[in-house]
Amino acid sequence: MMNWNVGKRIKEDVLLNKRADYGEHVLKRLAQRLKAKYGSGWGYQKLQHCVRAAYTFSEAEIMYAVRTQLSWTHLRSLMAVPNALARQFYMEMCRIEHWSTRTLDDKIDAQLFERTAISRKPDEVIKAELEKSKEKNEIQPDMVFRSSYFLDMLGLPDVFFRSR
C-alpha cells in the first residue's frame, strides 16, 4: 500500500498526472534524494514501479489486493499484464489458489487467461463472472476449463485463431 501511495503522490503532485519525458529526470533526482535520506531501497527503478502501480491500479483495486494478501512482487508481475480483465483474472486466481509470485509469473507467461473459456466471452460477462468469483470465494468453471479451440497438441498457440 505504501509503494502505491508513494507512486500516486509522485504521479499527482510531481508529474501532474502526465507521462512526460521530463518525468524520467524528475524521478532520477527524486530517487537520489530519497536514497540519501532513507537508504538504498528507494532507487530509480523502485520509484518507476511505484508510479507504474499508481497508473495501473485504482485505489479500490490496490485496497483489494492488499486485503487479499498479494505482495508487492505479485503486484509488479500483475502490472506487466496490459489487459485489465486479464489482470483481474490473475488477481482472483492468486487470491483463491494462493499462488506464489513464481506460479503467477508462470501462469502469465503461459497465457492462462487467454487459454481459458472465460476469455472468449464478452467483457461484461467476464466482469460478472469475476465478481461472482469474488463473492462466492471460488473459481468459476470457465476460469479453469480451457477453450475448445485450444490447439496444444499441434504446438500452436490458440491466440492466433482467436477472433474478437
CYANA upper distance limits for C-alpha pairs under 8 A (distance plus 0.5 A):
  1 MET  CA      5 ASN  CA      6.67
  1 MET  CA     62 ILE  CA      7.52
  1 MET  CA     63 MET  CA      7.92
  1 MET  CA     66 VAL  CA      7.24
  2 MET  CA      6 VAL  CA      6.63
  3 ASN  CA      7 GLY  CA      6.69
  3 ASN  CA     50 CYS  CA      5.82
  4 TRP  CA      8 LYS  CA      6.52
  4 TRP  CA     50 CYS  CA      6.00
  4 TRP  CA     51 VAL  CA      7.80
  4 TRP  CA     53 ALA  CA      6.32
  4 TRP  CA     54 ALA  CA      6.05
  4 TRP  CA     62 ILE  CA      8.10
  5 ASN  CA      9 ARG  CA      6.54
  5 ASN  CA     50 CYS  CA      8.39
  5 ASN  CA     54 ALA  CA      7.94
  6 VAL  CA     10 ILE  CA      6.74
  6 VAL  CA     50 CYS  CA      6.85
  6 VAL  CA     51 VAL  CA      7.99
  7 GLY  CA     11 LYS  CA      6.43
  7 GLY  CA     47 LEU  CA      7.38
  7 GLY  CA     48 GLN  CA      8.47
  7 GLY  CA     49 HIS  CA      8.21
  7 GLY  CA     50 CYS  CA      4.68
  7 GLY  CA     51 VAL  CA      4.35
  7 GLY  CA     52 ARG  CA      7.61
  7 GLY  CA     53 ALA  CA      7.16
  7 GLY  CA     54 ALA  CA      5.76
  8 LYS  CA     12 GLU  CA      6.52
  8 LYS  CA     50 CYS  CA      8.15
  8 LYS  CA     51 VAL  CA      6.86
  8 LYS  CA     54 ALA  CA      5.42
  8 LYS  CA     55 TYR  CA      8.23
  9 ARG  CA     13 ASP  CA      6.09
  9 ARG  CA     14 VAL  CA      7.77
 10 ILE  CA     14 VAL  CA      5.34
 10 ILE  CA     15 LEU  CA      6.65
 10 ILE  CA     51 VAL  CA      7.21
 11 LYS  CA     15 LEU  CA      5.47
 11 LYS  CA     16 LEU  CA      6.50
 11 LYS  CA     17 ASN  CA      5.72
 11 LYS  CA     18 LYS  CA      7.89
 11 LYS  CA     51 VAL  CA      6.59
 11 LYS  CA     54 ALA  CA      7.66
 11 LYS  CA     55 TYR  CA      8.32
 12 GLU  CA     16 LEU  CA      5.11
 12 GLU  CA     17 ASN  CA      5.51
 13 ASP  CA     17 ASN  CA      8.32
 14 VAL  CA     26 VAL  CA      8.47
 15 LEU  CA     19 ARG  CA      7.55
 15 LEU  CA     20 ALA  CA      7.93
 15 LEU  CA     23 GLY  CA      6.66
 19 ARG  CA     23 GLY  CA      7.15
 20 ALA  CA     24 GLU  CA      8.31
 21 ASP  CA     25 HIS  CA      8.25
 22 TYR  CA     26 VAL  CA      6.81
 23 GLY  CA     27 LEU  CA      6.49
 24 GLU  CA     28 LYS  CA      6.75
 25 HIS  CA     29 ARG  CA      6.77
 26 VAL  CA     30 LEU  CA      6.53
 27 LEU  CA     31 ALA  CA      6.38
 27 LEU  CA     44 TYR  CA      6.87
 27 LEU  CA     47 LEU  CA      7.33
 27 LEU  CA     48 GLN  CA      7.96
 28 LYS  CA     32 GLN  CA      6.82
 28 LYS  CA     44 TYR  CA      6.03
 29 ARG  CA     33 ARG  CA      6.90
 30 LEU  CA     34 LEU  CA      6.60
 31 ALA  CA     35 LYS  CA      6.42
 31 ALA  CA     42 TRP  CA      6.49
 31 ALA  CA     43 GLY  CA      5.52
 31 ALA  CA     44 TYR  CA      5.60
 31 ALA  CA     47 LEU  CA      7.42
 32 GLN  CA     36 ALA  CA      6.72
 32 GLN  CA     43 GLY  CA      7.54
 32 GLN  CA     44 TYR  CA      8.27
 33 ARG  CA     37 LYS  CA      6.80
 34 LEU  CA     38 TYR  CA      6.08
 34 LEU  CA     39 GLY  CA      7.54
 34 LEU  CA     42 TRP  CA      6.46
 34 LEU  CA     43 GLY  CA      8.14
 35 LYS  CA     39 GLY  CA      4.94
 35 LYS  CA     40 SER  CA      5.53
 35 LYS  CA     41 GLY  CA      7.43
 35 LYS  CA     42 TRP  CA      5.90
 35 LYS  CA     43 GLY  CA      6.80
 36 ALA  CA     40 SER  CA      8.29
 38 TYR  CA     42 TRP  CA      7.74
 41 GLY  CA     46 LYS  CA      7.86
 42 TRP  CA     46 LYS  CA      6.30
 42 TRP  CA     47 LEU  CA      7.12
 43 GLY  CA     47 LEU  CA      6.91
 44 TYR  CA     48 GLN  CA      6.71
 45 GLN  CA     49 HIS  CA      6.76
 46 LYS  CA     50 CYS  CA      6.74
 47 LEU  CA     51 VAL  CA      6.67
 48 GLN  CA     52 ARG  CA      6.53
 49 HIS  CA     53 ALA  CA      6.53
 49 HIS  CA     76 ARG  CA      7.64
 50 CYS  CA     54 ALA  CA      6.91
 51 VAL  CA     55 TYR  CA      6.89
 52 ARG  CA     56 THR  CA      6.51
 52 ARG  CA     79 MET  CA      7.96
 53 ALA  CA     57 PHE  CA      6.29
 53 ALA  CA     75 LEU  CA      8.15
 53 ALA  CA     76 ARG  CA      8.07
 53 ALA  CA     79 MET  CA      7.21
 54 ALA  CA     58 SER  CA      7.58
 56 THR  CA     79 MET  CA      6.89
 57 PHE  CA     61 GLU  CA      6.20
 57 PHE  CA     62 ILE  CA      6.47
 58 SER  CA     62 ILE  CA      6.75
 59 GLU  CA     63 MET  CA      6.58
 60 ALA  CA     64 TYR  CA      6.62
 61 GLU  CA     65 ALA  CA      6.62
 62 ILE  CA     66 VAL  CA      6.62
 63 MET  CA     67 ARG  CA      6.53
 64 TYR  CA     68 THR  CA      6.60
 65 ALA  CA     69 GLN  CA      6.89
 65 ALA  CA     70 LEU  CA      5.91
 65 ALA  CA     91 MET  CA      7.98
 66 VAL  CA     70 LEU  CA      6.19
 66 VAL  CA     71 SER  CA      7.84
 68 THR  CA     95 ARG  CA      6.52
 69 GLN  CA     95 ARG  CA      8.05
 70 LEU  CA     74 HIS  CA      6.33
 70 LEU  CA     75 LEU  CA      7.50
 70 LEU  CA     94 CYS  CA      8.20
 70 LEU  CA     95 ARG  CA      7.85
 71 SER  CA     75 LEU  CA      6.93
 72 TRP  CA     76 ARG  CA      6.67
 73 THR  CA     77 SER  CA      6.84
 73 THR  CA    101 THR  CA      7.06
 74 HIS  CA     78 LEU  CA      6.71
 74 HIS  CA    100 SER  CA      8.40
 74 HIS  CA    101 THR  CA      5.90
 74 HIS  CA    104 LEU  CA      7.94
 75 LEU  CA     79 MET  CA      6.58
 76 ARG  CA     80 ALA  CA      7.47
 77 SER  CA     81 VAL  CA      7.99
 77 SER  CA    101 THR  CA      8.03
 77 SER  CA    104 LEU  CA      8.05
 77 SER  CA    105 ASP  CA      7.04
 78 LEU  CA     87 ARG  CA      6.47
 78 LEU  CA     90 TYR  CA      8.01
 78 LEU  CA     91 MET  CA      8.07
 79 MET  CA     87 ARG  CA      8.30
 81 VAL  CA     86 ALA  CA      7.51
 81 VAL  CA     87 ARG  CA      6.31
 81 VAL  CA    108 ILE  CA      8.26
 82 PRO  CA     86 ALA  CA      8.43
 82 PRO  CA     87 ARG  CA      8.00
 83 ASN  CA     87 ARG  CA      6.69
 84 ALA  CA     88 GLN  CA      6.76
 85 LEU  CA     89 PHE  CA      6.65
 85 LEU  CA    123 ASP  CA      8.15
 85 LEU  CA    126 ILE  CA      7.95
 85 LEU  CA    127 LYS  CA      7.74
 86 ALA  CA     90 TYR  CA      6.71
 86 ALA  CA    113 PHE  CA      6.52
 86 ALA  CA    114 GLU  CA      8.47
 87 ARG  CA     91 MET  CA      6.62
 88 GLN  CA     92 GLU  CA      6.66
 88 GLN  CA    130 LEU  CA      7.99
 89 PHE  CA     93 MET  CA      6.69
 89 PHE  CA    113 PHE  CA      7.48
 89 PHE  CA    130 LEU  CA      7.25
 90 TYR  CA     94 CYS  CA      6.52
 90 TYR  CA    104 LEU  CA      7.94
 90 TYR  CA    108 ILE  CA      8.34
 90 TYR  CA    113 PHE  CA      8.00
 91 MET  CA     95 ARG  CA      6.75
 92 GLU  CA     96 ILE  CA      6.64
 92 GLU  CA    130 LEU  CA      7.85
 92 GLU  CA    133 SER  CA      8.04
 92 GLU  CA    134 LYS  CA      7.63
 93 MET  CA     97 GLU  CA      6.09
 93 MET  CA     98 HIS  CA      8.12
 93 MET  CA     99 TRP  CA      8.02
 93 MET  CA    139 ILE  CA      7.95
 94 CYS  CA     98 HIS  CA      5.66
 94 CYS  CA     99 TRP  CA      5.29
 94 CYS  CA    100 SER  CA      8.16
 94 CYS  CA    104 LEU  CA      7.53
 95 ARG  CA     99 TRP  CA      7.75
 96 ILE  CA    137 ASN  CA      7.22
 96 ILE  CA    138 GLU  CA      7.07
 96 ILE  CA    139 ILE  CA      7.71
 99 TRP  CA    103 THR  CA      6.16
 99 TRP  CA    104 LEU  CA      6.58
100 SER  CA    104 LEU  CA      6.74
101 THR  CA    105 ASP  CA      6.55
102 ARG  CA    106 ASP  CA      6.70
103 THR  CA    107 LYS  CA      6.65
104 LEU  CA    108 ILE  CA      6.64
105 ASP  CA    109 ASP  CA      6.52
106 ASP  CA    110 ALA  CA      6.57
107 LYS  CA    111 GLN  CA      6.63
107 LYS  CA    112 LEU  CA      5.92
108 ILE  CA    112 LEU  CA      6.69
108 ILE  CA    113 PHE  CA      8.19
111 GLN  CA    115 ARG  CA      6.82
112 LEU  CA    116 THR  CA      6.82
113 PHE  CA    118 ILE  CA      8.10
113 PHE  CA    119 SER  CA      6.67
113 PHE  CA    143 MET  CA      8.23
114 GLU  CA    119 SER  CA      6.05
114 GLU  CA    120 ARG  CA      8.48
114 GLU  CA    159 VAL  CA      7.49
115 ARG  CA    119 SER  CA      7.68
115 ARG  CA    146 ARG  CA      6.11
115 ARG  CA    147 SER  CA      6.42
115 ARG  CA    150 PHE  CA      7.19
115 ARG  CA    158 ASP  CA      7.53
115 ARG  CA    159 VAL  CA      8.28
116 THR  CA    120 ARG  CA      8.18
116 THR  CA    142 ASP  CA      7.04
116 THR  CA    143 MET  CA      6.51
116 THR  CA    144 VAL  CA      6.81
116 THR  CA    145 PHE  CA      6.19
116 THR  CA    146 ARG  CA      4.61
116 THR  CA    147 SER  CA      5.60
117 ALA  CA    121 LYS  CA      7.94
117 ALA  CA    142 ASP  CA      5.55
117 ALA  CA    143 MET  CA      7.19
117 ALA  CA    144 VAL  CA      8.16
117 ALA  CA    145 PHE  CA      6.45
117 ALA  CA    146 ARG  CA      5.72
117 ALA  CA    147 SER  CA      4.80
117 ALA  CA    148 SER  CA      7.98
118 ILE  CA    126 ILE  CA      6.82
118 ILE  CA    142 ASP  CA      5.43
118 ILE  CA    143 MET  CA      6.19
118 ILE  CA    147 SER  CA      8.50
119 SER  CA    126 ILE  CA      7.74
120 ARG  CA    147 SER  CA      8.18
120 ARG  CA    164 ARG  CA      8.29
121 LYS  CA    125 VAL  CA      6.75
121 LYS  CA    126 ILE  CA      6.79
122 PRO  CA    126 ILE  CA      6.90
123 ASP  CA    127 LYS  CA      6.69
124 GLU  CA    128 ALA  CA      6.75
125 VAL  CA    129 GLU  CA      6.66
126 ILE  CA    130 LEU  CA      6.63
127 LYS  CA    131 GLU  CA      6.61
128 ALA  CA    132 LYS  CA      6.62
129 GLU  CA    133 SER  CA      6.61
129 GLU  CA    140 GLN  CA      7.53
130 LEU  CA    134 LYS  CA      6.83
131 GLU  CA    135 GLU  CA      6.80
132 LYS  CA    136 LYS  CA      6.54
132 LYS  CA    140 GLN  CA      8.45
133 SER  CA    137 ASN  CA      5.97
133 SER  CA    138 GLU  CA      5.81
133 SER  CA    139 ILE  CA      6.16
133 SER  CA    140 GLN  CA      6.66
134 LYS  CA    138 GLU  CA      7.71
139 ILE  CA    143 MET  CA      6.91
139 ILE  CA    144 VAL  CA      7.96
140 GLN  CA    144 VAL  CA      7.67
141 PRO  CA    145 PHE  CA      6.65
142 ASP  CA    146 ARG  CA      7.99
146 ARG  CA    150 PHE  CA      7.27
149 TYR  CA    158 ASP  CA      7.23
149 TYR  CA    161 PHE  CA      8.44
150 PHE  CA    157 PRO  CA      7.96
150 PHE  CA    158 ASP  CA      5.78
151 LEU  CA    155 GLY  CA      7.24
151 LEU  CA    156 LEU  CA      6.33
151 LEU  CA    157 PRO  CA      7.10
151 LEU  CA    158 ASP  CA      6.38
152 ASP  CA    156 LEU  CA      6.53
152 ASP  CA    157 PRO  CA      7.29
152 ASP  CA    158 ASP  CA      8.21
158 ASP  CA    162 ARG  CA      7.14
